[in-house]
Every structure is written in C-alpha cells, then in structure tokens.
Amino acid sequence: MAFRFVHTADIHLDSPLRSLSLRNRELADLIGDSTRQALVRIVDLCVEEQVDALVIAGDLYDGDQTSMKTARFLASQMQRLHQAGIATYTIRGNHDALSRITQELVLPPSVKVYSGRAEAVEVEKGGLGIAFHGLSFARPQAPESLLPKYRPPLPDRVNVGIMHTSLAGAPGHDVYAPCSLADLQGSGFDYWALGHIHQRSEYAGRTTVVMPGMPQGRDINEAGPKGISLVTIHDDRSLTVEERLASIAEFARLPVDLSQAASWFDVVETIETSVAELRGRMPSDHLVARLVLTGTTPLSWRLRRDRDLLLAEAEQRAEGIGRAWIEKIEITTKAPGEASSRSSADPLIELAELMRDDVSIRHGLREEVRRMVKELRDELPPESRAFTGSDEAEFEAFVERLLAEGSDDIVSRLRSDGAGATE
C-alpha cells in the first residue's frame, strides 16, 4: 500500500508586505492574506488527496512575529489535518528561529516539530516502513553544513530527510547550512525534502532531492506560479514526485510593445489585450502584473509625463478583466528620432543626450544614486535585497537603468506636447 505525503516549505505565514508599490488597498489586502490562503489550499489538498503526512521544511513563519492571531490560524489548520488522520512533520528554518510564537504555540499531537538535535520518526503503512529525519535551526544562523548531524539512514526503511539549506548558494539568498547536491545524493537517503530557496528545483538519481520553492510569491521578485510536491512512495520503495499549484496570486512581468500605438486609446487597448491574454493563460487565481512598456511610439514622452493617469486607466481595465491587478508600470519606450545625433533641432532631445552622456554630470549623479540605492538596500532584510541584482555587475546595471529612466522622465515633464494632451 503506497504512502503519500505533501512536501512544502517557506510559507512565511503572515509575511508583511514587501512591495512599496502596492498602493491599491484591495491588492494589498489580497497579497497580505495570500500566505494564509496558500496554507489553506495546501491543507485542502492534503485532505482531498487523503495523504498520510504533510512535511514542512522550514520557514513556516516569517521572523520575529508576536501576533497570536497567526498562531491561532496555524493551530486551526493543523487541527484540520489532525482530524483527517494526517501527520505533520516540520522543522524550524532561519526565520522560524526568530519567531517568538514558535515556542508558545500548542499544536495537536499529530504534529511533530523537530528540535535542534537530529531525530528520526518511524512510521509504517501496510508493511512499508518510512523514517522521517529532521533537524531544526536552533539559531537564525547556520554557517556550516547540518548534514553530518543527521542520523544515518535506517535499514529496511524508506528514509526521508527534512532539511533547511541554501545548498551551494543561490542569488538573493544568504548562506544557511550549506551542503552540496553530491553530498545529499550520497547520503543513503531516499528523498531529501528541502527548504529555504524560493525557486523550485528537483534532482533525480539514487536519492531524489527536491526544493519545492515557496507556495506563494510575495512581490515581483518572486514571480511565476508557485506550488508544492506530492510524493508517492510505492510498495517497491520507488518514488513519484508531482508538482501541484498552490499560489493564490501570481506575480508576472508583462512586456507590452507599443510600437503600433498612435494614440492614447491605442495604448490602453493594447495594455488591456495583453493583460487579458496573460490572465487567460495563468493557472493561479489572481494575476498581479508589472507592465513593462516597450517599443517606439510618438506617445513616449506623454506616457512618462502622465504615468499616474496611465496606471489608473490600466487598473480600471484590469478590474474589468477580473482577478487581474496592475502592480506597477515601467516605461522603456522611445520617441521616434530619439536616437538622433546632437545636431537635432529638438533642444529637449539634446538635453536628454547631455544628461546621459556628459561625464562630469553623470559621474556625480551616478555616485549619489549609488549611495541612495545602497542605503535603501542595506536597510531591507536579506530576502528583500534581490531587486538590485545578485552581484556587482548587476548592481551597476540597475543603477545605469535608473539613470536612463530618470533622465527620460525629467525631459518628458519639460516637454509641452499640445497635440498629445488633446488626444
């Protein structure tokens, strides 16, 4: 008789809003509640599929939380699993180690929370023996591999290891309990249920190693559909892993080419069509889109000048589509002839080129922008710093993009486009 379990991680329950652009109250409410709804969906899946266990590989919480509302909500979901006869095996990750409610919460007896000392819990189903090995973070930092602390695989058991680790490292993630894929696959375990990195990855071999990613993204840097793993251990001890959708709201960058847009109406219609097409393809309940406007159009200057009006119109069109939201608009369009030489008769084009090309002006401005970006980045928690890139080259490219977009915005506000204003 097969044994089945759901593997998830990095739920970050009740994570605070991380995007400063979520000015829309309804959108903020949706994203603010999405981690709870993702957990509800996971529990629903466990009950509907009649699985034997739920495995949570760390970061169930989001840090130094004090709200007992979070604790009560979690307890209610664990109680649902308990009543359905489903066991829960969970470890504490680096964020859980910070949580003040972790130690205070009373959970049903079917929930096993592993301590800072490695343990193995043995279960049997129809003659099939399973051993769930786990080890929690005792402190928020774990600079060395935790693998040597785990108990050896138990004989005549399918051994499942639960670990919170950054593996060999990943962009946007600090190093926690690092270990290599080769070490995990050579450990003698049958399945490693990992957590910490928010992007899904799966490695087959003698040992199946799965990082399920987070079940719900929280901002544009966690874009794409998010899910969990449904694992089946067959009677012959072989394993099958299925990915299942969990995300309620899905973030996405949506490029919109405005090269054919000759009027403001054309722009709004093109945006609506693009959003509707993406909404139709998206498996999650809600789309949260960041529009990236591209192409060459005579409306380029007006788009920058009236960005707030365009955002309002785009939000209205998205509302009409249903379950679609506009998080932000990025404008990278160009005006016809904008790349012409300095001999152009248009003084504003000359001003834009001067702001881009004058070395003395650009150096001072660049250093000031670099300083401000670094200050902002350093004030954010580690997991929120990815917007500036994962290395120095990406950081410099980010600053360069800010400078280019900033000069375009300044010139667009100086331009008096009488014809455009009456469209």
Secondary structure as UniProt FT lines:
FT   STRAND          3..8
FT   TURN            13..14
FT   TURN            20..21
FT   HELIX           25..49
FT   STRAND          53..57
FT   HELIX           68..83
FT   TURN            84..85
FT   STRAND          87..91
FT   TURN            94..95
FT   HELIX           96..98
FT   TURN            102..104
FT   TURN            109..110
FT   STRAND          111..113
FT   STRAND          119..125
FT   TURN            126..127
FT   STRAND          128..134
FT   HELIX           147..149
FT   TURN            155..156
FT   STRAND          158..164
FT   TURN            167..168
FT   TURN            171..172
FT   HELIX           181..185
FT   STRAND          191..195
FT   STRAND          201..203
FT   STRAND          208..211
FT   HELIX           220..222
FT   STRAND          227..233
FT   TURN            235..236
FT   STRAND          239..245
FT   STRAND          249..257
FT   TURN            259..260
FT   HELIX           264..281
FT   STRAND          286..294
FT   TURN            298..299
FT   HELIX           300..305
FT   HELIX           307..321
FT   STRAND          324..331
FT   TURN            336..339
FT   TURN            342..343
FT   HELIX           347..357
FT   HELIX           359..379
FT   HELIX           382..384
FT   HELIX           386..388
FT   HELIX           392..414
FT   HELIX           418..421
//
